[in-house]
Amino acid sequence: MKLVRYQHPLADSFSEFDRWFRSPAAGFGRLFELADRFSETGSAGFGYDLYEDDENYFARLELPGVKKDDLKVELHDHTLTIVYDHEKKGDSENEERAVLKRVVTVPDGIDAEKVGAKLEDGILTVTLPKSAERKPRQIKVN
C-alpha cells in the first residue's frame, strides 16, 4: 500500500510569504499566485463551474444556505458579477454582515435580454443564452 500525503493548498502559503519578505523584489509574481490560491479555495469568494451546450452557456455555483434575496446577479458587457450580501440585524454588538463576490468573464455572443438565474437547493445556475450568430447551424451541401 502506498501512502499519499494530502497537503491543503494553503498549507505552505505562510512560508511563501516569509520568503517573499526576505527578498521582496524577487517575489511579486509569486505573491499574485498566492492571492489566486486564496481565492480558488473559497477563502475570498466562492467557486463556480462554467459549461455550455448548443444553445447556452451556464455558470453554476454551490451556495448552501443562501437565500435568493441576498443575491445580486449582473451582466455588463463580458462580465458576470455575482454578489452575496447578507446582513443579520440585532443590537449593535450582535450585528453581522457577510459579503462575497465573484466576477466571471463570459464569452462574446451572449443574448443579454434573455439571461436568467435560478437558485434551487443551494445551487445557483445562471443561464446565458447564445445569440443567433454564436449558435451552431447545419450547412446544406449541394
N, C-alpha and C positions, 0 to 999 in steps of 0.2 A: 504494500500500500504506500502511496506517495502522499506526503503532506504538502498541501498547497496553502501558503500563508496569504491571508487576506489583509490588505492594507487599505484603510479608508483613504479616499483621495485627498483629504485634508491633513492626514497624519504627519506628513513631512513639511507642511506649509510653514510652520514656525522656524524650522531650521533653514528653510529657504529665505525667510525674512532676515534671519541672523546673518546669513551670507551676504545678502544684499546690503545690509547696513555696514558690514565690514568694507565693502567696496561698492559704494553707491553708483558710481558712473558706469560700472560694468553690467548692472542688472536691470535696466529699465524694461527690456523685453520680457525677462523672466517675471518681473513684477506684474505685468499685464496678464501673463499666463495664469498667475496665481489668482488674480481678480476674476478671470474667467472660471477658474476651478471653483471658487466660492459660489459663483452664480449658477454653475451647472449642477451643483449638489443641492440646490434649493435653499441655501442659507440666505441668498439675497433675492430670491424670486421663486417661481415655480416652473417645473419642466413642462415641455409640450412635445407633441408629435405632429409632423406635417405629412400629409399624404394626398393623393389625387386619384380621381377616376376620369373617364372621358368627359364628364360634364362639369366637375367641380374640383376645387382644392379644398382641403379640410385642415383645420387646426384643432387638435384635441388636447385638453388639459384636464388632469385629475385634480379636483378641488373638493376634497371631502369636508363636509360640514359647512360649506359656503352657501349662502342664500343669494338668490338672483338679485335682490335689492342692493346687495353690497358689491355688485359687479358693474363695471362700465366697459363697454367694448366699442372701439372706434376704428374706422379705416380712413386713413388720409394718404392719398397718393399710393405709395407702395408699402405703407407702414400700418400694420395691425397692432393696436395698443389695447392691452387687457389690464385693467386695474381692479384690484380687490381693496376696498376701503371699508373697514368695519370699525364702528365706534360703539363702545359699551358705556352707556351713561350710568352715573352713580354720583355719590358725593365727590368732592374734589380730590379725595385721596384714592378713590376706587374707580376712577375713570380709566378706560383703556382704549387704545386705538391701534389698529394693525393696518398697514398699507403695504401691498405687494404689487409690483408692476412688471409686466413682460411686454417687450416690444419685439415684433417679428416682422421681418421684411418679406413681403409676398411678391410673387411674380407679376409681370405685366399681364394685361388682358383680363382683369377682374371686372365683372359687371357689378359695380358698386351699389347700384339701386336694388339688387337682389340678394345682397349679403344678409345672412341670418345667423342667429346664435341660439343654442338650446342648452339649458342646464338640466340634466337628468341623472339622478342617483350619484351626485357628486362629480359628474363628468360634464365639462363644458365642451361642446362641439360647435365650432364656427364654420359655417359653410360659405365658401367663396366661389360663386358660380363663374365659370369661364365665359368670356364674351364670345360672340359668334366666330370671330376670326381666330380664336385660340382652340376651338373645338376641332377634333379630327373629322375629316369628311372623306367619304368614298369618292374616288375619281373614276369615272367610266372610261374604260379603254376601248377605243374604236378600232 
